[in-house]
Amino acid sequence: GAGVRLVTKTQRWWGGAPNFDGMLSGLIASAIALVCYGRRSCPTSLILVGLGCVCAALSRPSLSMEFSSPVAAVPTMVWDDWWVALYRAALPQLPVTLLNSVVATAKLAEDLYPAKDVPANRIAMSVGFMDISTVWFGHFPSCHGCGGLAAQHAFGARTGSSMALMGLVKICLALFLGRSIIGALAAFPQSVVGVLLALSGIELAVPCRDMHGRADVVVMLLGAALVLSLGTGLAFVVSFVAALFLKLNPHMREAECGH
């Protein structure tokens, strides 16, 4: 949904911008994605990113070589800030992180790489250690994500070296281009970003084909509808309660066994 909204955001076939951002560039990117979809020999992401870079270069963003410090200034915090952050940021984010970053990532990894053992508790420990060890250096909280895993797998990544290479590229861009990289990223056509996001969303939705039980399908559809309408937190609570009731419902168990 987010990808389609980005492609159609300008409401024009050509947005009139120097980077050709508009529905026309989105259609071109979509055609490339459809031709390359499912072909491991076709580097879809590199082609689309290359297309976006060419479009961004046409707008001639201002870039300057400047070495930037990788350590951000850590703000001074008092005890009251911790409590405010707990109930305004940490607790509302907990369902999103738990579902998207831990549970969904573990299940998707199980579907994509059945030979590898990636339990949810190891992913949770990884997220916790990553944030606790870097927050003292001004690092913004981050986590794993099933959307990123789905996108990386769809675009051909199969080993950890792909993530290491991506991280190295990001570090080099941040260190040697500094704040000027923000202007270059802003010039990247949103229509191309939208196609990349749409592909990631499709790939993330594909594993739901493995759901055969009626209760599983009901919870999945209910959760998806509530996430789009009410947000992740409330959707998590309602879907969890619904799944619990369906699991305890003897008629549902009989229907599953009969099926």
Contacts in CASP RR format, 6 or more apart in sequence:
PFRMAT RR
TARGET T0000
AUTHOR 0000-0000-0000
METHOD contacts of the structure
MODEL  1
GAGVRLVTKTQRWWGGAPNFDGMLSGLIASAIALVCYGRRSCPTSLILVG
LGCVCAALSRPSLSMEFSSPVAAVPTMVWDDWWVALYRAALPQLPVTLLN
SVVATAKLAEDLYPAKDVPANRIAMSVGFMDISTVWFGHFPSCHGCGGLA
AQHAFGARTGSSMALMGLVKICLALFLGRSIIGALAAFPQSVVGVLLALS
GIELAVPCRDMHGRADVVVMLLGAALVLSLGTGLAFVVSFVAALFLKLNP
HMREAECGH
1 197 0 8 1.000
1 198 0 8 1.000
2 194 0 8 1.000
2 197 0 8 1.000
3 193 0 8 1.000
3 194 0 8 1.000
3 195 0 8 1.000
3 197 0 8 1.000
3 198 0 8 1.000
4 194 0 8 1.000
4 198 0 8 1.000
6 190 0 8 1.000
6 191 0 8 1.000
6 193 0 8 1.000
6 194 0 8 1.000
6 197 0 8 1.000
7 22 0 8 1.000
7 23 0 8 1.000
7 26 0 8 1.000
7 30 0 8 1.000
7 190 0 8 1.000
7 191 0 8 1.000
7 194 0 8 1.000
7 195 0 8 1.000
7 198 0 8 1.000
8 23 0 8 1.000
9 22 0 8 1.000
9 190 0 8 1.000
9 191 0 8 1.000
10 21 0 8 1.000
10 22 0 8 1.000
10 23 0 8 1.000
10 191 0 8 1.000
12 22 0 8 1.000
12 23 0 8 1.000
13 22 0 8 1.000
13 23 0 8 1.000
13 24 0 8 1.000
14 20 0 8 1.000
14 22 0 8 1.000
14 23 0 8 1.000
14 24 0 8 1.000
14 25 0 8 1.000
15 21 0 8 1.000
15 22 0 8 1.000
16 22 0 8 1.000
17 59 0 8 1.000
17 189 0 8 1.000
18 58 0 8 1.000
18 59 0 8 1.000
18 60 0 8 1.000
18 187 0 8 1.000
19 52 0 8 1.000
19 55 0 8 1.000
19 56 0 8 1.000
19 58 0 8 1.000
19 59 0 8 1.000
19 187 0 8 1.000
19 188 0 8 1.000
19 189 0 8 1.000
20 55 0 8 1.000
20 58 0 8 1.000
20 189 0 8 1.000
21 55 0 8 1.000
21 189 0 8 1.000
21 190 0 8 1.000
21 191 0 8 1.000
22 189 0 8 1.000
22 190 0 8 1.000
22 191 0 8 1.000
23 191 0 8 1.000
25 51 0 8 1.000
25 55 0 8 1.000
25 189 0 8 1.000
25 191 0 8 1.000
25 192 0 8 1.000
26 189 0 8 1.000
26 191 0 8 1.000
26 192 0 8 1.000
26 194 0 8 1.000
26 195 0 8 1.000
28 51 0 8 1.000
29 48 0 8 1.000
29 51 0 8 1.000
29 191 0 8 1.000
29 192 0 8 1.000
29 194 0 8 1.000
29 195 0 8 1.000
30 195 0 8 1.000
30 198 0 8 1.000
32 44 0 8 1.000
32 47 0 8 1.000
32 48 0 8 1.000
32 51 0 8 1.000
33 44 0 8 1.000
33 48 0 8 1.000
33 195 0 8 1.000
33 199 0 8 1.000
35 42 0 8 1.000
36 42 0 8 1.000
36 43 0 8 1.000
36 44 0 8 1.000
36 47 0 8 1.000
37 44 0 8 1.000
37 199 0 8 1.000
40 156 0 8 1.000
43 155 0 8 1.000
43 156 0 8 1.000
44 154 0 8 1.000
44 155 0 8 1.000
44 199 0 8 1.000
45 151 0 8 1.000
45 155 0 8 1.000
45 156 0 8 1.000
45 196 0 8 1.000
48 192 0 8 1.000
48 195 0 8 1.000
48 196 0 8 1.000
49 192 0 8 1.000
49 196 0 8 1.000
51 192 0 8 1.000
52 188 0 8 1.000
52 189 0 8 1.000
52 192 0 8 1.000
53 188 0 8 1.000
55 187 0 8 1.000
55 188 0 8 1.000
55 189 0 8 1.000
55 192 0 8 1.000
56 184 0 8 1.000
56 187 0 8 1.000
56 188 0 8 1.000
56 189 0 8 1.000
59 187 0 8 1.000
61 180 0 8 1.000
61 183 0 8 1.000
61 184 0 8 1.000
61 186 0 8 1.000
61 187 0 8 1.000
62 180 0 8 1.000
62 183 0 8 1.000
63 177 0 8 1.000
63 180 0 8 1.000
63 181 0 8 1.000
63 184 0 8 1.000
64 177 0 8 1.000
64 180 0 8 1.000
65 176 0 8 1.000
65 177 0 8 1.000
66 176 0 8 1.000
66 177 0 8 1.000
66 178 0 8 1.000
66 179 0 8 1.000
66 180 0 8 1.000
67 175 0 8 1.000
67 176 0 8 1.000
68 174 0 8 1.000
68 175 0 8 1.000
68 176 0 8 1.000
68 177 0 8 1.000
68 178 0 8 1.000
68 179 0 8 1.000
70 171 0 8 1.000
70 174 0 8 1.000
70 175 0 8 1.000
71 137 0 8 1.000
71 138 0 8 1.000
72 137 0 8 1.000
72 138 0 8 1.000
72 139 0 8 1.000
73 138 0 8 1.000
74 136 0 8 1.000
74 137 0 8 1.000
74 138 0 8 1.000
92 233 0 8 1.000
95 232 0 8 1.000
95 233 0 8 1.000
95 236 0 8 1.000
95 237 0 8 1.000
96 232 0 8 1.000
96 233 0 8 1.000
97 127 0 8 1.000
97 143 0 8 1.000
98 236 0 8 1.000
99 232 0 8 1.000
99 236 0 8 1.000
100 143 0 8 1.000
100 145 0 8 1.000
100 146 0 8 1.000
100 147 0 8 1.000
100 232 0 8 1.000
101 123 0 8 1.000
101 127 0 8 1.000
101 143 0 8 1.000
101 144 0 8 1.000
101 145 0 8 1.000
101 146 0 8 1.000
102 120 0 8 1.000
102 123 0 8 1.000
102 124 0 8 1.000
102 127 0 8 1.000
102 144 0 8 1.000
103 120 0 8 1.000
104 145 0 8 1.000
104 146 0 8 1.000
105 118 0 8 1.000
105 123 0 8 1.000
105 144 0 8 1.000
105 145 0 8 1.000
105 146 0 8 1.000
105 149 0 8 1.000
106 118 0 8 1.000
106 119 0 8 1.000
106 120 0 8 1.000
106 123 0 8 1.000
107 146 0 8 1.000
107 207 0 8 1.000
108 146 0 8 1.000
108 147 0 8 1.000
108 149 0 8 1.000
108 150 0 8 1.000
108 204 0 8 1.000
108 207 0 8 1.000
109 116 0 8 1.000
109 118 0 8 1.000
109 149 0 8 1.000
110 118 0 8 1.000
111 207 0 8 1.000
111 210 0 8 1.000
112 149 0 8 1.000
112 153 0 8 1.000
123 144 0 8 1.000
126 144 0 8 1.000
127 143 0 8 1.000
127 144 0 8 1.000
130 142 0 8 1.000
130 143 0 8 1.000
131 139 0 8 1.000
131 141 0 8 1.000
131 142 0 8 1.000
131 143 0 8 1.000
135 141 0 8 1.000
146 204 0 8 1.000
147 200 0 8 1.000
147 201 0 8 1.000
147 204 0 8 1.000
148 200 0 8 1.000
150 200 0 8 1.000
150 201 0 8 1.000
150 203 0 8 1.000
150 204 0 8 1.000
151 196 0 8 1.000
151 199 0 8 1.000
151 200 0 8 1.000
151 201 0 8 1.000
151 203 0 8 1.000
151 204 0 8 1.000
152 162 0 8 1.000
152 163 0 8 1.000
153 203 0 8 1.000
154 199 0 8 1.000
154 200 0 8 1.000
154 203 0 8 1.000
155 199 0 8 1.000
156 162 0 8 1.000
157 163 0 8 1.000
173 181 0 8 1.000
174 181 0 8 1.000
177 184 0 8 1.000
208 220 0 8 1.000
211 217 0 8 1.000
211 220 0 8 1.000
213 256 0 8 1.000
213 259 0 8 1.000
214 252 0 8 1.000
214 255 0 8 1.000
214 256 0 8 1.000
214 259 0 8 1.000
215 243 0 8 1.000
215 246 0 8 1.000
215 247 0 8 1.000
215 252 0 8 1.000
215 256 0 8 1.000
218 242 0 8 1.000
218 246 0 8 1.000
219 239 0 8 1.000
219 242 0 8 1.000
219 243 0 8 1.000
219 246 0 8 1.000
222 238 0 8 1.000
222 239 0 8 1.000
222 242 0 8 1.000
223 235 0 8 1.000
223 238 0 8 1.000
223 239 0 8 1.000
226 234 0 8 1.000
226 235 0 8 1.000
226 238 0 8 1.000
226 239 0 8 1.000
227 235 0 8 1.000
230 238 0 8 1.000
246 252 0 8 1.000
247 253 0 8 1.000
END
